[in-house]
Amino acid sequence: MTETPEQYVEDIDEFLDGLKLPEQGVPICMRGDLQARFEELERQLEAARRRPESDSLAGTSGEARRIAEEMEELRQEMQRYVRVILLRALPRKQWSDLVKEHPPRKQDAPADHNRETFPVAALAACSVKPRMSEDKAGRLVDAVTQGQWVTLWNTVLELNGGSGEVPFSAASSAILSSTRMS
């Protein structure tokens, strides 16, 4: 793999004009009822796979196959209800100012912010598509599941806490180096 030689910044204005903050889309399935059905089918599938096999040489019962097919149909239906919320990191000063606007309460220790108000404000500030006010971000947070909220909040934190370095994937590198040798 060829590394790109370091390119030093010659003109800070040019650098700043070309600087793009990281963005990430967070997919959310709007149909939690379907998610619950999928999880129930997963439990049924696991139970069916543990039962002694009597009708298959491949070791998968007819019941397990039927459940797997139902799961796949349900997964495809769920895909139609997935919507993506696009989030973008804030510049460092904007992030630190936002933290200061939501000072911690005693119960928030050791956090440096109010753990109730800051996450909603940060979600609103990082929202790109759709653009959200704090009120709308709060309505979203109140409407999604805890798991969906954790995914949104972790994305906000990762976007604003990332290093900005060019990422490296050992798996990708291994695949590419093995295909070059063959």
C-alpha positions in Angstrom: 0.0 0.0 0.0 1.4 3.4 -1.0 1.2 6.1 1.7 0.5 9.7 0.6 3.4 12.0 1.5 2.6 14.6 4.1 1.2 17.8 2.7 1.9 20.7 4.9 -0.6 23.6 5.2 0.8 26.5 3.2 -2.3 28.8 3.4 -4.5 28.7 6.5 -7.4 30.4 4.7 -7.3 27.8 1.9 -7.2 25.1 4.5 -10.1 26.5 6.5 -12.2 26.9 3.3 -11.7 23.3 2.4 -12.3 21.9 5.9 -15.4 19.7 6.2 -16.8 18.4 9.5 -17.6 14.7 9.8 -21.1 13.6 9.1 -22.9 10.3 9.7 -26.4 9.1 9.0 -28.3 7.2 11.6 -30.9 4.8 10.2 -34.0 4.4 12.4 -36.9 1.9 11.7 -40.1 3.8 12.2 -42.0 0.5 12.9 -41.0 -0.7 16.3 -43.9 -3.1 16.2 -42.2 -4.9 13.4 -38.9 -4.9 15.3 -40.7 -6.6 18.3 -42.1 -9.2 15.9 -38.7 -9.8 14.4 -37.1 -10.3 17.9 -39.9 -12.8 18.7 -39.2 -14.7 15.5 -35.5 -14.8 16.4 -36.3 -16.5 19.7 -38.5 -19.0 17.9 -35.8 -19.7 15.4 -33.2 -20.3 18.1 -35.6 -22.7 19.9 -36.4 -24.5 16.6 -32.6 -24.9 15.8 -32.0 -26.5 19.3 -34.7 -29.2 18.8 -33.6 -32.6 17.5 -33.6 -32.6 13.7 -35.9 -35.2 12.1 -36.8 -34.0 8.7 -33.5 -32.7 7.1 -30.1 -34.1 6.2 -28.8 -30.5 6.3 -29.6 -30.2 10.0 -32.3 -27.5 9.6 -35.8 -28.4 10.4 -38.8 -27.3 8.2 -40.0 -25.2 11.1 -36.7 -23.4 11.3 -36.7 -22.7 7.6 -40.3 -21.4 7.7 -39.3 -19.0 10.6 -36.2 -17.9 8.7 -38.3 -17.2 5.6 -40.8 -15.2 7.7 -37.9 -13.2 9.3 -36.5 -12.4 5.8 -39.9 -11.1 4.6 -40.3 -9.1 7.8 -36.8 -7.7 7.4 -37.6 -6.5 3.9 -40.8 -4.9 5.1 -38.9 -3.1 7.9 -36.4 -1.7 5.3 -39.3 0.2 3.7 -39.8 2.0 7.1 -36.1 3.0 7.7 -35.4 6.7 7.6 -32.0 8.2 8.1 -31.2 11.2 10.3 -28.0 13.0 9.1 -25.8 14.4 11.8 -22.7 16.6 11.5 -20.0 17.4 14.1 -19.9 20.9 15.5 -16.7 23.0 15.5 -14.8 22.7 18.8 -15.8 26.1 20.1 -19.5 25.7 19.3 -19.4 22.3 21.1 -17.7 23.8 24.2 -20.1 26.7 24.2 -23.0 24.4 24.1 -21.6 22.4 27.0 -21.3 25.6 29.0 -25.0 26.5 28.2 -26.0 23.3 30.0 -24.0 23.3 33.3 -24.1 20.1 35.3 -26.3 19.6 38.3 -25.2 17.8 41.5 -26.7 14.5 40.2 -24.8 14.9 36.8 -21.4 14.4 38.4 -18.9 13.5 37.0 -20.3 14.8 33.7 -19.3 18.3 32.6 -22.9 19.0 31.4 -26.5 18.7 32.4 -27.2 15.1 31.4 -30.9 15.8 30.8 -30.8 19.0 28.7 -27.4 18.8 26.9 -27.9 15.7 24.9 -31.2 17.0 23.4 -29.5 20.4 22.6 -26.5 18.6 21.1 -28.7 16.5 18.9 -30.5 19.6 17.7 -27.3 21.4 17.0 -25.8 18.5 15.1 -28.9 17.8 13.0 -28.5 18.4 9.3 -31.4 16.4 7.7 -33.9 17.0 9.1 -32.8 20.3 10.7 -34.2 20.2 14.3 -35.0 22.8 16.9 -34.4 21.7 20.5 -38.1 21.3 20.9 -38.3 19.0 17.9 -35.2 17.1 19.0 -36.8 16.6 22.4 -40.0 15.3 20.8 -37.8 12.8 18.8 -35.9 11.7 21.9 -39.3 11.1 23.7 -40.7 9.1 20.7 -37.9 6.7 19.9 -36.9 3.6 21.9 -34.0 3.7 24.4 -31.9 1.7 22.0 -32.6 4.2 19.1 -31.8 7.1 21.4 -28.5 5.5 22.5 -27.5 5.1 18.9 -28.3 8.7 18.1 -26.5 10.0 21.2 -23.5 7.8 20.6 -23.3 9.1 17.1 -23.3 12.7 18.3 -20.5 11.9 20.8 -18.4 10.0 18.2 -18.8 12.8 15.6 -17.7 15.4 18.1 -15.0 13.4 19.8 -13.3 11.9 16.7 -9.7 12.6 16.0 -10.1 13.6 12.3 -7.2 11.3 11.3 -7.5 9.3 8.1 -8.8 5.9 9.2 -7.1 2.6 8.6 -8.7 -0.8 8.2 -6.6 -3.9 8.8 -9.2 -6.1 7.2 -9.4 -4.0 4.1 -5.6 -3.8 3.9 -5.3 -7.6 4.2 -7.9 -8.2 1.5 -6.2 -5.8 -0.9 -2.7 -7.1 -0.3 -3.8 -10.7 -0.8 -5.5 -9.8 -4.1 -2.4 -8.0 -5.4 -0.3 -11.1 -4.7 -2.5 -13.4 -6.7 
